[in-house]
Amino acid sequence: AKRSEREDTTPWRKKLISEKGKRSSKLMLWNCDLGVTSFLHARLHKFDIISICNTRLTTITTTNGHFPLASNRKENTLVFTQHEGEFYQYIPVMEETYNHLYEAMKKSGNRTQENRYYAEYMEWHRRNPQTPLATKTSLWLHKMSSSYGQDWIRGAIVATLVALFFYNILLITSGFDFGIAYLKSPHIEYHLGHFFLFILPIHRTNFLGFEMPDLALMVDFFARLAIGFMIYQTITAFRRFSKR
């Protein structure tokens, strides 16, 4: 019991469930090469526990039922290691296994599951303590902007919020004075039109009708980078089912 508690605190493992005193349905794939295997009409999501360890999955195919995504599941969970009757998520193994599942779906041409397993693979790669900080930062931005290329609507919403944030900072650094009296139709129309110009990363520095001060130019530079990144993430997520 003391050893299990100590392992729970490490970033590499996450205690999930104990077999002691509980009956559960399990699928165990340990130390095997499945070769070219098809899981036809298998309700894999019905298992309480699916444990995969040292098993080659790159040549399998699944139909109707697929291996569940572990990072977002709250009840039935996909796990990979076992110790003293308790199941754990071991991050490096989770990362490798979802990479195998991603490659398997890519080979079989199942674009929907390929994208889902790719996102899951990226999530576990981000959680891996051995992943460099620069890579973690890039993956975090990828996740927050479009859920690893899965959600273009989220990308569009985040892009709009980012643009609004930088546009307001730009106005403040350019000397605009806001107030209740400022919220009139001519002002709203002016900023609505210029906001859409601002979203274009190739807009001119005098798009507001005057040359911006140095601080506003610096804000504008970083805004172009952030908005351009978000536009790219949104388009990539929108085209996720397009042929590569």
Rosetta blueprint (number, residue, H / E / L):
1 A L
2 K H
3 R H
4 S H
5 E H
6 R H
7 E H
8 D H
9 T L
10 T L
11 P L
12 W L
13 R E
14 K E
15 K E
16 L E
17 I E
18 S E
19 E L
20 K L
21 G L
22 K L
23 R L
24 S L
25 S L
26 K E
27 L E
28 M E
29 L E
30 W E
31 N L
32 C L
33 D E
34 L L
35 G L
36 V L
37 T L
38 S E
39 F E
40 L E
41 H L
42 A L
43 R L
44 L H
45 H H
46 K H
47 F L
48 D L
49 I E
50 I E
51 S E
52 I E
53 C E
54 N L
55 T L
56 R E
57 L L
58 T L
59 T L
60 I L
61 T E
62 T E
63 T E
64 N L
65 G L
66 H L
67 F L
68 P L
69 L L
70 A L
71 S L
72 N L
73 R L
74 K L
75 E L
76 N L
77 T E
78 L E
79 V E
80 F L
81 T E
82 Q E
83 H E
84 E L
85 G L
86 E E
87 F E
88 Y E
89 Q E
90 Y E
91 I H
92 P H
93 V H
94 M H
95 E H
96 E H
97 T H
98 Y H
99 N H
100 H H
101 L H
102 Y H
103 E H
104 A H
105 M H
106 K H
107 K H
108 S H
109 G L
110 N L
111 R H
112 T H
113 Q H
114 E H
115 N H
116 R H
117 Y H
118 Y H
119 A H
120 E H
121 Y H
122 M H
123 E H
124 W H
125 H H
126 R H
127 R H
128 N L
129 P L
130 Q L
131 T L
132 P L
133 L H
134 A H
135 T H
136 K H
137 T H
138 S H
139 L H
140 W H
141 L H
142 H H
143 K H
144 M H
145 S H
146 S H
147 S L
148 Y L
149 G L
150 Q L
151 D L
152 W H
153 I H
154 R H
155 G H
156 A H
157 I H
158 V H
159 A H
160 T H
161 L H
162 V H
163 A H
164 L H
165 F H
166 F H
167 Y H
168 N H
169 I H
170 L H
171 L H
172 I H
173 T H
174 S L
175 G L
176 F L
177 D L
178 F L
179 G L
180 I H
181 A H
182 Y H
183 L L
184 K L
185 S H
186 P H
187 H H
188 I H
189 E H
190 Y H
191 H H
192 L H
193 G H
194 H H
195 F H
196 F H
197 L H
198 F H
199 I H
200 L L
201 P L
202 I L
203 H L
204 R L
205 T L
206 N L
207 F L
208 L L
209 G L
210 F L
211 E L
212 M L
213 P L
214 D H
215 L H
216 A H
217 L H
218 M H
219 V H
220 D H
221 F H
222 F H
223 A H
224 R H
225 L H
226 A H
227 I H
228 G H
229 F H
230 M H
231 I H
232 Y H
233 Q H
234 T H
235 I H
236 T H
237 A H
238 F H
239 R L
240 R L
241 F L
242 S L
243 K L
244 R L
